Amino acid sequence: MGRIKSERRWRCKNCAAVSFDHELMTAKSPFEGFALTACPECKCCDVGLELMCDETGCTQEASSGWPTGDSADAWGGYRQTCYQHREVTNVEIRGGEAVPLD
């Protein structure tokens, strides 16, 4: 799974159902500035959703993120993984782009 929006997985903190971005329920909030997002299984929106690790087969919460250095890769240029699957990369962001360090 990747960082590309259509492939991001979310776990409901209420019922533990796993959903892709396009499966989440959204509605205009009665408060300005944001939308409400809910689990399609239990319809809960007050407990929240956690982004899951983008490593294939991993079911842990994503807790680390880093630029991959290639915006055309399977992760859209940025990975979000659990601690176990994190990588230390030798890139820095310059002008909005990940540039490999020498």
Backbone bond lengths (Angstrom), bond angles and torsions (degrees), N, CA, C in turn:
res aa  C-N    CA-C-N  psi(-1)  N-CA   C-N-CA  omega(-1)  CA-C   N-CA-C  phi
1 M - - - 1.455 - - 1.513 109.48 -
2 G 1.286 115.32 151.40 1.440 118.03 -176.14 1.506 114.81 -125.81
3 R 1.282 113.80 179.77 1.452 122.75 -179.53 1.524 110.35 -77.74
4 I 1.323 117.58 -19.75 1.451 120.87 179.74 1.525 107.24 -54.24
5 K 1.317 116.90 130.59 1.463 122.49 -169.82 1.525 114.02 -48.00
6 S 1.309 117.99 -43.01 1.466 119.97 -176.64 1.521 112.40 -66.74
7 E 1.324 118.36 -16.39 1.455 121.32 -176.78 1.525 113.35 -108.65
8 R 1.350 117.92 -1.85 1.457 118.79 179.18 1.518 110.40 -68.47
9 R 1.330 116.05 140.32 1.465 121.61 179.32 1.527 108.99 -110.51
10 W 1.320 115.84 141.59 1.453 122.57 179.96 1.519 109.43 -126.99
11 R 1.332 117.38 140.71 1.459 121.73 176.04 1.525 108.79 -112.05
12 C 1.312 116.57 131.24 1.459 122.50 178.31 1.529 108.59 -72.54
13 K 1.319 116.32 131.05 1.465 120.47 179.02 1.527 111.92 -77.09
14 N 1.325 117.28 -9.03 1.465 120.93 178.87 1.531 111.87 -92.45
15 C 1.342 116.86 -52.08 1.464 119.96 -174.68 1.531 114.13 -114.22
16 A 1.332 117.87 -4.98 1.471 124.64 178.90 1.531 114.28 71.38
17 A 1.331 118.43 11.44 1.476 120.82 176.26 1.525 108.76 -65.94
18 V 1.326 116.90 143.96 1.462 122.85 178.59 1.523 108.33 -106.39
19 S 1.344 116.11 130.01 1.465 121.73 -177.22 1.521 110.79 -136.27
20 F 1.322 116.10 151.27 1.460 122.12 171.70 1.529 108.40 -85.13
21 D 1.324 117.04 163.05 1.468 122.19 -179.60 1.533 112.44 -48.61
22 H 1.344 116.21 -48.82 1.469 119.84 -174.73 1.531 113.00 -68.73
23 E 1.332 118.06 -14.66 1.453 121.41 179.61 1.531 113.15 -89.13
24 L 1.324 117.37 -17.29 1.460 120.82 -178.25 1.524 110.33 -67.92
25 M 1.316 116.04 145.86 1.462 121.38 177.62 1.532 108.17 -88.04
26 T 1.315 116.54 134.09 1.464 120.46 177.57 1.527 109.48 -131.33
27 A 1.318 114.67 149.91 1.461 120.70 178.37 1.517 108.24 -151.38
28 K 1.308 115.33 151.86 1.451 120.35 176.29 1.529 108.61 -63.92
29 S 1.301 115.50 132.73 1.454 120.72 179.98 1.526 110.38 -79.20
30 P 1.330 117.32 147.99 1.469 119.19 174.51 1.534 110.98 -71.74
31 F 1.308 116.34 -9.72 1.460 121.96 176.94 1.515 108.22 -103.32
32 E 1.294 117.84 143.31 1.459 120.99 -176.56 1.519 112.43 -71.63
33 G 1.330 116.00 148.42 1.447 121.47 170.32 1.514 117.54 99.83
34 F 1.319 118.89 -9.33 1.459 117.98 179.31 1.524 110.75 -157.15
35 A 1.339 115.17 168.95 1.463 121.57 177.59 1.525 108.63 -112.33
36 L 1.297 116.37 156.22 1.458 121.43 174.58 1.520 108.24 -88.03
37 T 1.323 116.38 140.19 1.460 122.31 177.31 1.514 108.05 -125.27
38 A 1.337 116.19 133.07 1.461 120.42 -176.80 1.519 111.12 -132.26
39 C 1.314 114.83 158.12 1.459 123.03 175.52 1.528 109.06 -71.18
40 P 1.341 118.78 132.72 1.461 120.73 179.20 1.534 113.01 -71.35
41 E 1.330 117.91 -16.79 1.464 120.96 -179.13 1.524 111.92 -85.12
42 C 1.347 117.23 -56.17 1.468 120.41 -174.05 1.529 112.88 -102.83
43 K 1.330 116.91 -5.71 1.471 123.93 179.07 1.531 113.09 66.28
44 C 1.321 117.29 11.90 1.465 122.03 -178.44 1.532 109.95 -77.28
45 C 1.334 116.46 134.39 1.460 119.97 177.49 1.525 112.22 -127.77
46 D 1.320 118.32 -2.81 1.461 118.98 -176.78 1.524 113.89 -95.59
47 V 1.320 118.45 -17.37 1.463 121.19 -179.91 1.529 110.71 -87.29
48 G 1.309 117.24 -35.99 1.449 121.41 176.22 1.514 115.21 107.53
49 L 1.325 114.06 173.26 1.453 123.53 179.82 1.519 107.74 -127.28
50 E 1.314 116.57 145.87 1.456 119.74 177.11 1.528 109.23 -115.97
51 L 1.336 115.30 136.37 1.459 121.18 177.95 1.521 108.14 -71.83
52 M 1.329 116.04 133.23 1.464 120.88 -178.77 1.517 110.98 -93.98
53 C 1.321 115.84 155.64 1.466 123.92 178.30 1.532 109.56 -53.64
54 D 1.339 116.72 138.39 1.466 119.04 -178.86 1.531 113.27 -87.14
55 E 1.321 118.54 4.82 1.459 121.75 174.87 1.535 108.10 -74.11
56 T 1.314 116.93 130.01 1.459 121.91 -178.50 1.528 111.05 -54.25
57 G 1.323 115.92 127.76 1.455 122.05 176.84 1.517 115.70 85.69
58 C 1.318 118.87 -10.48 1.460 121.33 -178.84 1.534 109.66 -81.49
59 T 1.324 116.30 139.04 1.462 120.81 -178.94 1.532 112.52 -114.00
60 Q 1.331 117.63 13.69 1.461 121.62 -179.50 1.532 111.24 -85.26
61 E 1.321 116.53 160.63 1.461 122.18 176.21 1.526 109.75 -71.86
62 A 1.324 116.55 140.58 1.463 121.07 176.00 1.524 108.93 -71.63
63 S 1.330 116.13 126.63 1.458 120.38 -178.78 1.523 112.60 -130.53
64 S 1.324 117.05 -4.94 1.457 122.24 -179.94 1.519 109.21 -132.45
65 G 1.314 116.76 149.21 1.454 120.67 177.01 1.513 110.43 -147.50
66 W 1.320 116.12 149.43 1.455 120.48 179.39 1.521 110.15 -160.29
67 P 1.344 116.75 152.01 1.466 120.07 176.23 1.523 109.58 -73.58
68 T 1.317 116.30 141.30 1.464 120.55 -179.87 1.520 111.70 -88.51
69 G 1.310 117.23 -18.43 1.457 119.86 -178.46 1.521 113.09 92.66
70 D 1.341 117.83 -0.57 1.461 121.52 -178.77 1.524 108.99 -142.80
71 S 1.313 117.13 102.47 1.466 120.39 -176.41 1.531 112.79 -70.07
72 A 1.334 117.79 -8.88 1.463 121.03 179.20 1.527 112.05 -98.94
73 D 1.330 118.04 5.29 1.459 119.25 -178.55 1.530 111.50 -78.04
74 A 1.323 116.61 179.91 1.471 122.28 -176.52 1.520 113.39 -64.17
75 W 1.326 117.90 -15.18 1.465 121.16 -178.08 1.519 112.44 -106.97
76 G 1.315 117.47 9.57 1.454 120.36 178.75 1.520 113.26 67.03
77 G 1.326 117.28 23.71 1.461 121.48 176.61 1.517 114.55 89.51
78 Y 1.338 116.74 -2.01 1.469 118.77 -178.29 1.524 109.30 -149.33
79 R 1.327 116.54 127.58 1.463 120.97 178.71 1.514 110.30 -103.20
80 Q 1.328 115.70 147.72 1.455 122.38 173.40 1.518 106.51 -132.15
81 T 1.338 115.73 114.21 1.455 120.52 -175.13 1.524 111.13 -133.46
82 C 1.317 114.47 173.45 1.463 120.51 172.79 1.535 107.86 -76.60
83 Y 1.314 115.66 173.66 1.460 121.12 -178.79 1.523 111.06 -59.67
84 Q 1.321 117.40 -39.26 1.463 121.45 -177.79 1.530 112.45 -62.79
85 H 1.326 118.07 -35.45 1.465 121.87 -175.77 1.522 114.12 -99.88
86 R 1.316 117.65 7.81 1.466 119.87 179.88 1.526 109.25 -68.14
87 E 1.304 115.31 156.18 1.466 121.49 176.84 1.515 107.95 -130.45
88 V 1.294 115.17 143.68 1.457 119.87 173.26 1.526 105.50 -90.80
89 T 1.313 116.35 120.19 1.458 119.77 -177.04 1.516 110.46 -110.52
90 N 1.277 114.99 156.33 1.454 121.35 178.13 1.518 110.46 -106.20
91 V 1.327 115.43 58.29 1.453 121.28 176.14 1.515 109.19 -130.54
92 E 1.315 115.40 156.73 1.455 120.68 172.27 1.517 108.20 -134.15
93 I 1.308 115.76 158.15 1.449 120.39 -179.68 1.521 109.13 -90.40
94 R 1.336 115.94 124.39 1.468 122.56 177.38 1.514 107.68 -131.64
95 G 1.319 116.06 118.02 1.458 119.95 179.64 1.515 113.15 59.43
96 G 1.322 117.81 33.40 1.454 121.67 178.63 1.523 114.50 83.74
97 E 1.326 118.20 2.32 1.457 121.94 -179.81 1.519 110.50 -118.82
98 A 1.332 116.92 145.41 1.462 121.65 174.90 1.516 108.48 -80.79
99 V 1.325 116.47 122.45 1.458 121.96 -178.13 1.531 108.65 -116.95
100 P 1.351 117.82 124.08 1.477 119.77 178.22 1.518 111.03 -60.51
101 L 1.327 115.69 138.73 1.467 120.50 175.70 1.522 109.21 -84.77
102 D 1.306 115.98 147.24 1.489 120.10 179.58 1.503 111.46 -79.50
